[in-house]
Amino acid sequence: MFPLSNWTELDVWRYIARENIELPDLYYAHQREVFERDGMLLAVGPVSRPRESEPVVSRQVRYRTVGDMSCTGAVESDAVTVQDVVIEVAPPA
């Protein structure tokens, strides 16, 4: 059995909040240079270069997963704390 495999993103963030787990800044929103491709925001970097038709913009974003930048897109976000992320991903009441 893999009990965590059934957890949602919200479940994970609530657990992090409840257990007061410290996370590196990397998990929170920062101003980053990004471009949009296929509805996703991608960071400008050595493996993800914008095409001529894809303008580079500076946006406040965070990553829902931390992985290789060639396969991880960003989401617009102002979340800079665990509680901010919990509020951001929780469905409206």
The first five atom37 places (N, CA, C, CB, O) and aatype in JSON, in Angstrom:
{
  "aatype": [12, 13, 14, 10, 15, 2, 17, 16, 6, 10, 3, 19, 17, 1, 18, 9, 0, 1, 6, 2, 9, 6, 10, 14, 3, 10, 18, 18, 0, 8, 5, 1, 6, 19, 13, 6, 1, 3, 7, 12, 10, 10, 0, 19, 7, 14, 19, 15, 1, 14, 1, 6, 15, 6, 14, 19, 19, 15, 1, 5, 19, 1, 18, 1, 16, 19, 7, 3, 12, 15, 4, 16, 7, 0, 19, 6, 15, 3, 0, 19, 16, 19, 5, 3, 19, 19, 9, 6, 19, 0, 14, 14, 0],
  "atom_mask": [
    [1, 1, 1, 1, 1],
    [1, 1, 1, 1, 1],
    [1, 1, 1, 1, 1],
    [1, 1, 1, 1, 1],
    [1, 1, 1, 1, 1],
    [1, 1, 1, 1, 1],
    [1, 1, 1, 1, 1],
    [1, 1, 1, 1, 1],
    [1, 1, 1, 1, 1],
    [1, 1, 1, 1, 1],
    [1, 1, 1, 1, 1],
    [1, 1, 1, 1, 1],
    [1, 1, 1, 1, 1],
    [1, 1, 1, 1, 1],
    [1, 1, 1, 1, 1],
    [1, 1, 1, 1, 1],
    [1, 1, 1, 1, 1],
    [1, 1, 1, 1, 1],
    [1, 1, 1, 1, 1],
    [1, 1, 1, 1, 1],
    [1, 1, 1, 1, 1],
    [1, 1, 1, 1, 1],
    [1, 1, 1, 1, 1],
    [1, 1, 1, 1, 1],
    [1, 1, 1, 1, 1],
    [1, 1, 1, 1, 1],
    [1, 1, 1, 1, 1],
    [1, 1, 1, 1, 1],
    [1, 1, 1, 1, 1],
    [1, 1, 1, 1, 1],
    [1, 1, 1, 1, 1],
    [1, 1, 1, 1, 1],
    [1, 1, 1, 1, 1],
    [1, 1, 1, 1, 1],
    [1, 1, 1, 1, 1],
    [1, 1, 1, 1, 1],
    [1, 1, 1, 1, 1],
    [1, 1, 1, 1, 1],
    [1, 1, 1, 0, 1],
    [1, 1, 1, 1, 1],
    [1, 1, 1, 1, 1],
    [1, 1, 1, 1, 1],
    [1, 1, 1, 1, 1],
    [1, 1, 1, 1, 1],
    [1, 1, 1, 0, 1],
    [1, 1, 1, 1, 1],
    [1, 1, 1, 1, 1],
    [1, 1, 1, 1, 1],
    [1, 1, 1, 1, 1],
    [1, 1, 1, 1, 1],
    [1, 1, 1, 1, 1],
    [1, 1, 1, 1, 1],
    [1, 1, 1, 1, 1],
    [1, 1, 1, 1, 1],
    [1, 1, 1, 1, 1],
    [1, 1, 1, 1, 1],
    [1, 1, 1, 1, 1],
    [1, 1, 1, 1, 1],
    [1, 1, 1, 1, 1],
    [1, 1, 1, 1, 1],
    [1, 1, 1, 1, 1],
    [1, 1, 1, 1, 1],
    [1, 1, 1, 1, 1],
    [1, 1, 1, 1, 1],
    [1, 1, 1, 1, 1],
    [1, 1, 1, 1, 1],
    [1, 1, 1, 0, 1],
    [1, 1, 1, 1, 1],
    [1, 1, 1, 1, 1],
    [1, 1, 1, 1, 1],
    [1, 1, 1, 1, 1],
    [1, 1, 1, 1, 1],
    [1, 1, 1, 0, 1],
    [1, 1, 1, 1, 1],
    [1, 1, 1, 1, 1],
    [1, 1, 1, 1, 1],
    [1, 1, 1, 1, 1],
    [1, 1, 1, 1, 1],
    [1, 1, 1, 1, 1],
    [1, 1, 1, 1, 1],
    [1, 1, 1, 1, 1],
    [1, 1, 1, 1, 1],
    [1, 1, 1, 1, 1],
    [1, 1, 1, 1, 1],
    [1, 1, 1, 1, 1],
    [1, 1, 1, 1, 1],
    [1, 1, 1, 1, 1],
    [1, 1, 1, 1, 1],
    [1, 1, 1, 1, 1],
    [1, 1, 1, 1, 1],
    [1, 1, 1, 1, 1],
    [1, 1, 1, 1, 1],
    [1, 1, 1, 1, 1]
  ],
  "atom_positions": [
    [[0.84, -1.19, 0.0], [0.0, 0.0, 0.0], [0.88, 1.25, 0.0], [-0.96, 0.0, 1.22], [1.96, 1.27, 0.59]],
    [[0.4, 2.26, -0.67], [1.08, 3.55, -0.75], [0.09, 4.63, -0.31], [1.63, 3.82, -2.2], [-0.54, 5.26, -1.16]],
    [[-0.06, 4.86, 0.99], [-1.1, 5.78, 1.46], [-0.97, 7.19, 0.91], [-1.08, 5.83, 2.96], [-1.98, 7.86, 0.72]],
    [[0.24, 7.67, 0.66], [0.4, 9.03, 0.15], [-0.03, 9.17, -1.3], [1.84, 9.47, 0.3], [-0.28, 10.28, -1.76]],
    [[-0.12, 8.07, -2.02], [-0.47, 8.15, -3.44], [-1.89, 8.67, -3.65], [-0.33, 6.78, -4.08], [-2.21, 9.14, -4.74]],
    [[-2.72, 8.6, -2.64], [-4.09, 9.11, -2.74], [-4.24, 10.54, -2.24], [-5.02, 8.22, -1.98], [-5.34, 11.1, -2.28]],
    [[-3.16, 11.14, -1.77], [-3.22, 12.5, -1.25], [-3.3, 13.5, -2.39], [-2.0, 12.8, -0.37], [-2.69, 13.33, -3.44]],
    [[-4.07, 14.55, -2.16], [-4.13, 15.66, -3.11], [-3.03, 16.66, -2.75], [-5.54, 16.35, -3.09], [-2.38, 16.54, -1.71]],
    [[-2.84, 17.63, -3.61], [-1.89, 18.71, -3.3], [-2.29, 19.39, -1.99], [-1.84, 19.75, -4.46], [-1.42, 19.71, -1.17]],
    [[-3.58, 19.61, -1.8], [-4.05, 20.25, -0.56], [-3.74, 19.39, 0.66], [-5.56, 20.52, -0.64], [-3.33, 19.91, 1.69]],
    [[-3.92, 18.07, 0.55], [-3.59, 17.16, 1.65], [-2.12, 17.31, 2.05], [-3.88, 15.7, 1.25], [-1.79, 17.38, 3.24]],
    [[-1.25, 17.36, 1.05], [0.19, 17.47, 1.33], [0.48, 18.78, 2.04], [1.0, 17.38, 0.03], [1.19, 18.78, 3.05]],
    [[-0.04, 19.9, 1.54], [0.24, 21.19, 2.15], [-0.36, 21.3, 3.55], [-0.3, 22.32, 1.27], [0.24, 21.91, 4.43]],
    [[-1.54, 20.72, 3.77], [-2.12, 20.73, 5.13], [-1.25, 19.92, 6.09], [-3.57, 20.17, 5.12], [-1.08, 20.3, 7.25]],
    [[-0.72, 18.81, 5.62], [0.18, 18.01, 6.45], [1.44, 18.8, 6.8], [0.56, 16.69, 5.74], [1.88, 18.81, 7.95]],
    [[2.01, 19.46, 5.81], [3.2, 20.29, 6.04], [2.9, 21.36, 7.09], [3.69, 20.94, 4.72], [3.71, 21.61, 7.98]],
    [[1.73, 21.99, 6.97], [1.34, 23.03, 7.93], [1.14, 22.43, 9.33], [0.05, 23.73, 7.47], [1.64, 22.96, 10.32]],
    [[0.41, 21.32, 9.39], [0.11, 20.69, 10.69], [1.38, 20.24, 11.41], [-0.82, 19.5, 10.49], [1.49, 20.39, 12.63]],
    [[2.33, 19.7, 10.66], [3.57, 19.19, 11.25], [4.66, 20.26, 11.36], [4.08, 18.03, 10.43], [5.77, 19.99, 11.83]],
    [[4.33, 21.48, 10.9], [5.28, 22.6, 10.97], [6.61, 22.26, 10.31], [5.51, 23.0, 12.43], [7.68, 22.51, 10.86]],
    [[6.53, 21.67, 9.11], [7.72, 21.27, 8.37], [8.29, 22.48, 7.64], [7.39, 20.12, 7.36], [7.58, 23.16, 6.91]],
    [[9.56, 22.74, 7.85], [10.22, 23.85, 7.17], [10.58, 23.43, 5.75], [11.49, 24.3, 7.94], [11.1, 22.33, 5.53]],
    [[10.31, 24.31, 4.8], [10.64, 24.05, 3.4], [11.56, 25.15, 2.88], [9.35, 23.96, 2.54], [11.49, 26.29, 3.34]],
    [[12.4, 24.83, 1.92], [13.24, 25.87, 1.33], [12.39, 26.85, 0.52], [14.32, 25.24, 0.43], [11.3, 26.51, 0.06]],
    [[12.9, 28.05, 0.35], [12.22, 29.1, -0.41], [11.78, 28.67, -1.8], [13.12, 30.28, -0.53], [10.83, 29.21, -2.35]],
    [[12.46, 27.71, -2.34], [12.19, 27.22, -3.69], [10.72, 26.86, -3.9], [13.06, 26.01, -3.98], [10.22, 26.94, -5.03]],
    [[10.02, 26.45, -2.85], [8.64, 26.02, -2.96], [7.63, 27.16, -3.0], [8.31, 25.12, -1.82], [6.44, 26.93, -3.23]],
    [[8.09, 28.38, -2.79], [7.17, 29.51, -2.7], [7.31, 30.44, -3.9], [7.42, 30.29, -1.42], [8.23, 30.31, -4.71]],
    [[6.39, 31.39, -3.99], [6.34, 32.3, -5.13], [7.51, 33.28, -5.13], [5.03, 33.06, -5.14], [7.93, 33.79, -4.08]],
    [[8.02, 33.52, -6.33], [9.09, 34.49, -6.56], [8.83, 35.15, -7.9], [10.51, 33.82, -6.52], [8.13, 34.6, -8.75]],
    [[9.39, 36.31, -8.08], [9.36, 36.98, -9.38], [10.35, 36.24, -10.29], [9.73, 38.52, -9.25], [11.53, 36.11, -9.96]],
    [[9.85, 35.77, -11.42], [10.71, 35.0, -12.33], [10.43, 35.4, -13.77], [10.49, 33.48, -12.14], [9.33, 35.83, -14.11]],
    [[11.44, 35.24, -14.6], [11.29, 35.45, -16.04], [10.69, 34.17, -16.63], [12.67, 35.81, -16.73], [11.28, 33.1, -16.53]],
    [[9.51, 34.3, -17.24], [8.8, 33.15, -17.79], [8.26, 33.48, -19.18], [7.66, 32.71, -16.85], [8.2, 34.64, -19.58]],
    [[7.86, 32.45, -19.88], [7.14, 32.61, -21.14], [6.05, 31.56, -21.17], [8.11, 32.48, -22.4], [6.13, 30.54, -20.48]],
    [[5.02, 31.82, -21.97], [3.89, 30.9, -22.04], [3.99, 30.02, -23.27], [2.56, 31.67, -22.04], [4.25, 30.49, -24.38]],
    [[3.77, 28.71, -23.05], [3.72, 27.75, -24.15], [2.65, 26.72, -23.84], [5.12, 27.06, -24.38], [2.66, 26.1, -22.77]],
    [[1.73, 26.53, -24.75], [0.65, 25.55, -24.58], [-0.1, 25.72, -23.27], [1.22, 24.13, -24.66], [-0.47, 24.75, -22.62]],
    [[-0.32, 26.98, -22.88], [-1.07, 27.27, -21.66], [-0.28, 27.13, -20.37], [0.0, 0.0, 0.0], [-0.84, 27.27, -19.29]],
    [[1.01, 26.87, -20.47], [1.86, 26.72, -19.28], [2.9, 27.83, -19.23], [2.56, 25.34, -19.27], [3.36, 28.3, -20.27]],
    [[3.25, 28.25, -18.02], [4.33, 29.2, -17.84], [5.62, 28.43, -17.61], [4.04, 30.17, -16.65], [5.7, 27.61, -16.69]],
    [[6.61, 28.69, -18.44], [7.9, 28.0, -18.33], [8.98, 29.02, -18.01], [8.23, 27.24, -19.64], [8.99, 30.13, -18.55]],
    [[9.9, 28.64, -17.15], [11.02, 29.51, -16.79], [12.02, 29.55, -17.93], [11.69, 29.03, -15.49], [12.26, 28.55, -18.61]],
    [[12.59, 30.72, -18.13], [13.64, 30.86, -19.13], [14.92, 30.25, -18.54], [13.86, 32.37, -19.53], [15.33, 30.59, -17.43]],
    [[15.52, 29.36, -19.28], [16.74, 28.71, -18.81], [17.44, 28.0, -19.95], [0.0, 0.0, 0.0], [17.0, 28.07, -21.1]],
    [[18.53, 27.33, -19.64], [19.31, 26.69, -20.69], [18.57, 25.61, -21.46], [20.54, 26.11, -20.09], [18.9, 25.35, -22.62]],
    [[17.58, 24.97, -20.84], [16.85, 23.91, -21.54], [15.45, 24.33, -21.96], [16.75, 22.69, -20.65], [14.77, 23.59, -22.67]],
    [[15.01, 25.49, -21.55], [13.69, 25.99, -21.98], [13.86, 27.41, -22.48], [12.65, 25.92, -20.8], [13.87, 28.37, -21.71]],
    [[13.99, 27.53, -23.77], [14.19, 28.8, -24.43], [12.9, 29.2, -25.15], [15.38, 28.74, -25.43], [12.29, 28.38, -25.83]],
    [[12.49, 30.46, -25.0], [11.29, 30.9, -25.7], [11.51, 30.96, -27.21], [10.83, 32.27, -25.18], [12.61, 31.24, -27.69]],
    [[10.45, 30.7, -27.92], [10.47, 30.86, -29.38], [10.29, 32.34, -29.68], [9.35, 29.99, -30.07], [9.94, 33.13, -28.8]],
    [[10.53, 32.72, -30.92], [10.41, 34.13, -31.31], [9.03, 34.69, -30.99], [10.7, 34.28, -32.79], [8.91, 35.87, -30.65]],
    [[8.0, 33.87, -31.11], [6.62, 34.31, -30.89], [6.2, 34.26, -29.42], [5.67, 33.45, -31.71], [5.04, 34.54, -29.1]],
    [[7.11, 33.91, -28.51], [6.79, 33.76, -27.09], [7.52, 34.83, -26.27], [7.17, 32.33, -26.58], [8.69, 34.65, -25.92]],
    [[6.84, 35.94, -25.96], [7.51, 37.0, -25.22], [7.85, 36.55, -23.79], [6.62, 38.24, -25.17], [7.11, 35.81, -23.15]],
    [[8.98, 37.02, -23.32], [9.41, 36.76, -21.94], [8.85, 37.87, -21.06], [10.98, 36.69, -21.83], [8.98, 39.06, -21.37]],
    [[8.22, 37.47, -19.96], [7.64, 38.43, -19.01], [8.1, 38.07, -17.6], [6.08, 38.45, -19.1], [8.48, 36.93, -17.33]],
    [[8.06, 39.03, -16.73], [8.37, 38.79, -15.32], [7.05, 38.62, -14.58], [9.23, 39.97, -14.71], [6.19, 39.5, -14.61]],
    [[6.9, 37.48, -13.9], [5.66, 37.2, -13.16], [5.99, 36.6, -11.8], [4.74, 36.24, -13.96], [7.03, 35.98, -11.6]],
    [[5.08, 36.8, -10.87], [5.17, 36.2, -9.55], [4.6, 34.79, -9.67], [4.4, 37.05, -8.45], [3.4, 34.63, -9.86]],
    [[5.46, 33.77, -9.57], [5.02, 32.39, -9.78], [5.63, 31.46, -8.74], [5.38, 31.92, -11.18], [6.62, 31.78, -8.08]],
    [[5.02, 30.3, -8.62], [5.59, 29.21, -7.83], [5.41, 27.93, -8.63], [4.91, 29.1, -6.4], [4.67, 27.89, -9.62]],
    [[6.1, 26.9, -8.19], [6.01, 25.6, -8.86], [5.25, 24.64, -7.96], [7.42, 25.04, -9.2], [5.51, 24.57, -6.76]],
    [[4.32, 23.91, -8.53], [3.53, 22.96, -7.75], [4.33, 21.71, -7.46], [2.25, 22.59, -8.49], [4.02, 20.97, -6.52]],
    [[5.36, 21.47, -8.25], [6.28, 20.38, -7.98], [7.68, 20.92, -8.19], [6.0, 19.14, -8.91], [7.88, 21.9, -8.92]],
    [[8.63, 20.31, -7.58], [10.01, 20.72, -7.78], [10.69, 19.61, -8.55], [10.74, 21.01, -6.41], [10.9, 18.51, -8.03]],
    [[11.02, 19.9, -9.77], [11.64, 18.9, -10.63], [12.5, 19.56, -11.67], [0.0, 0.0, 0.0], [12.84, 20.74, -11.56]],
    [[12.84, 18.83, -12.66], [13.64, 19.33, -13.76], [12.87, 20.44, -14.48], [14.0, 18.18, -14.74], [11.71, 20.26, -14.82]],
    [[13.51, 21.59, -14.71], [12.8, 22.73, -15.31], [12.34, 22.44, -16.74], [13.7, 23.95, -15.3], [11.52, 23.18, -17.28]],
    [[12.86, 21.38, -17.35], [12.42, 21.06, -18.7], [11.03, 20.41, -18.72], [13.42, 20.14, -19.37], [10.43, 20.28, -19.78]],
    [[10.52, 20.0, -17.56], [9.21, 19.34, -17.53], [8.3, 19.88, -16.44], [9.39, 17.85, -17.33], [7.27, 19.28, -16.14]],
    [[8.65, 21.01, -15.83], [7.86, 21.56, -14.74], [7.42, 22.98, -15.08], [8.66, 21.55, -13.41], [8.26, 23.85, -15.33]],
    [[6.12, 23.22, -15.1], [5.6, 24.54, -15.37], [5.28, 25.28, -14.08], [0.0, 0.0, 0.0], [5.11, 24.67, -13.03]],
    [[5.21, 26.6, -14.18], [4.91, 27.44, -13.02], [3.44, 27.86, -13.03], [5.82, 28.68, -13.01], [2.78, 27.8, -14.07]],
    [[2.95, 28.28, -11.87], [1.61, 28.85, -11.77], [1.74, 30.23, -11.13], [0.65, 27.92, -10.93], [2.56, 30.44, -10.24]],
    [[0.92, 31.17, -11.58], [0.94, 32.49, -10.97], [0.5, 32.34, -9.51], [0.01, 33.5, -11.74], [-0.46, 31.63, -9.21]],
    [[1.21, 33.03, -8.62], [0.96, 32.85, -7.2], [1.58, 33.98, -6.41], [1.49, 31.5, -6.72], [2.61, 34.54, -6.79]],
    [[0.95, 34.3, -5.29], [1.52, 35.23, -4.32], [1.9, 34.5, -3.03], [0.53, 36.37, -4.01], [2.25, 35.14, -2.04]],
    [[1.82, 33.18, -3.04], [2.03, 32.37, -1.83], [3.5, 32.36, -1.42], [1.54, 30.95, -2.06], [4.36, 31.87, -2.15]],
    [[3.76, 32.9, -0.24], [5.14, 32.93, 0.28], [5.28, 32.19, 1.61], [5.6, 34.37, 0.44], [6.35, 32.17, 2.21]],
    [[4.19, 31.57, 2.06], [4.2, 30.75, 3.28], [3.38, 29.5, 3.03], [3.65, 31.55, 4.51], [2.63, 29.42, 2.06]],
    [[3.52, 28.52, 3.91], [2.72, 27.3, 3.81], [1.24, 27.65, 3.86], [3.08, 26.31, 4.94], [0.45, 27.14, 3.06]],
    [[0.85, 28.5, 4.79], [-0.56, 28.86, 4.93], [-1.08, 29.55, 3.68], [-0.76, 29.77, 6.15], [-2.23, 29.34, 3.28]],
    [[-0.25, 30.38, 3.05], [-0.66, 31.02, 1.78], [-0.97, 29.97, 0.72], [0.45, 31.98, 1.26], [-1.95, 30.1, -0.01]],
    [[-0.14, 28.93, 0.64], [-0.36, 27.88, -0.36], [-1.64, 27.12, -0.04], [0.86, 26.91, -0.42], [-2.42, 26.82, -0.94]],
    [[-1.85, 26.79, 1.24], [-3.08, 26.09, 1.64], [-4.3, 26.88, 1.21], [-3.11, 25.86, 3.18], [-5.24, 26.31, 0.64]],
    [[-4.31, 28.18, 1.46], [-5.44, 29.02, 1.07], [-5.58, 29.05, -0.45], [-5.27, 30.45, 1.63], [-6.69, 29.01, -0.98]],
    [[-4.45, 29.13, -1.14], [-4.47, 29.21, -2.61], [-5.04, 27.94, -3.26], [-3.06, 29.45, -3.14], [-5.79, 28.04, -4.23]],
    [[-4.71, 26.77, -2.74], [-5.14, 25.53, -3.39], [-6.46, 24.98, -2.84], [-4.06, 24.48, -3.24], [-7.04, 24.08, -3.44]],
    [[-6.94, 25.51, -1.73], [-8.21, 25.04, -1.15], [-9.38, 25.5, -2.03], [-8.39, 25.57, 0.3], [-9.38, 26.62, -2.53]],
    [[-10.36, 24.62, -2.22], [-11.53, 25.04, -3.0], [-12.28, 26.13, -2.25], [-12.47, 23.83, -3.28], [-12.24, 26.18, -1.02]],
    [[-12.98, 27.0, -2.99], [-13.75, 28.05, -2.34], [-14.79, 27.45, -1.37], [-14.45, 28.92, -3.38], [-15.39, 26.42, -1.65]],
    [[-14.97, 28.13, -0.26], [-15.93, 27.63, 0.75], [-17.35, 27.81, 0.32], [-15.73, 28.33, 2.07], [-18.27, 27.44, 1.05]]
  ]
}
